[in-house]
Each structure stands twice: as C-alpha cells, then as structure tokens.
C-alpha cells in the first residue's frame, strides 16, 4: 500500500476531514440501528430492561468505542480510502487529483473487503 504521506493541499485535507466525518456518521448509524432493534424488542416486552441495559453497555464498549478509536486515531486519508471501499461514502465525492492520490489505498481496501 502506498504511503499516506502523499502531500495534500489544504482544501484536500479539509475535504478528507469532511468525508471521514460523513463516513463515521454513516457507520455509527448502522450500528445504532442494530441497537434500536433491541429497544424495539424491549418496548414490545420481548426483552427485559436488564438485557437492554447489557446491550447498551456492549454497544458502548464495542462498536461505539471501536469506531471512535478508528475515526480519531487513523489518518483521514486512510479512513477516506477505507470508507470509499466499504461503500460508506461515494468515490465521486473526490476530485480527480485526490482520487488519484488515494487510488492505491482504495483498491487495497476493496481487495481486503472482497477477501472477507
């Protein structure tokens, strides 16, 4: 995988931050939808309050924490490449120059996704 140290312009860095924020929101939303299903079960009396509390705790210590660590601890260029490959953001959000700078990383993440 090519180095993510490719030089980005100020506007490209701003766009990468915007895209990673969008991807984080999307990915977190998917995880929250799963948790929402448990709230629905609880409201329908198909799950106890204690079980729901356990699920909330699991969400906080699992997906929520994992996503926080990922999106705050990894280079925005790498996150954007991953998010495009995973389908969380549209590759058309990138201009041609930025797409060229991220092309190798995007392709690497696409191969990894395919191998899952």
N, C-alpha and C positions, 0 to 999 in steps of 0.2 A: 504494500500500500504506500502511495506517495506520501511524503511528509505533509502535515497540515500546516507547516510553517510557511506555505506559499504566501507571498505578500498580498494582502487585501487592502483595498482602498478604504478610506473612512466610510464611504457610502456602502461598500460591500459589507464591512463589519457591522454597520447598523442594520442592514438587511438580514444578515445572518442571525443577529440577536432577535430580530422580529420573527424570523422563521422558526427559530428554536422555541420562542415563547408560544407561537401558534402550535407547534408540534407537541409541546408539553401539555398545553390545554387540551388538545385532542386526545392524547394518550391517557392523561389523567381522567378525562371524561369517560373514556371506555372502561376504565377501572371503577369509576364511581357508578356507572350503570350496573355493573355486577353487584356492587354493594346495595344499590337501590332495590334490586330484586329481593334482597334479604329484608329490607324494610317492608316491602310489599308482603312478603311471607309473614312477617311479624304482625302487620295490620290485619291480615286475613286469619290470624291466630294459628298459622301453620309453623310458627317459630316462637320460642319463648323470648322474653326480654333478655334473659341471661345469654341465650345463644346469639341474639343480635348484638349484644354488647361484646361478646367474644369476636364476632365477625368484624365489628368496628375496630377493635383492638388489632386484629390480624391485618386489616386494611392499613391501619396507621403504621404498624411495624413492618409491613411487607411492601405492597405495591406503592403506597404513598412515599415511603422512605426511599425505596429503590429509585423511583422516578426523580425525587428531589436530588438524590446523590448524582444521578446520571446528568440531569439537566443543569446542575450548578457546578459540577466537578469536571466536566469534559469540554474540550474546545468547541465553541459554537460551530465551526466549520465541519467538524466531525459529526456533531449532532445533526446538523442540517443534512449532511450526506446520508446518515442513517435514516432520518425521518423521511427523506425522499424515497429511499429504497424500500422502506416499510409501508409507504403509502400514507403517511400522516400529513405530508404537505406535497403540493404539486410541483413537479420539476419546472413547470412553466413559470413559477414564481421567481426563477433565477434569470438574470440576463445572460447573454451568450458568454461573456467573459467569465462570470462567476461559475456558470455551468462547466466551462472548460477547466477551471481551476479545481472543481470538485468531482469531475467526471470519474477519475480513477477510484476515489473513495466510494462514490455512489455505486459503481459497478461491483466493488468488493463487497459492500453490504448486500447488494442484490444476490450475489453468489452465496453469501452466508445464509440469507433468508431462504433461498432455493434448497439449500442443503439441510434445512431444519426438518 
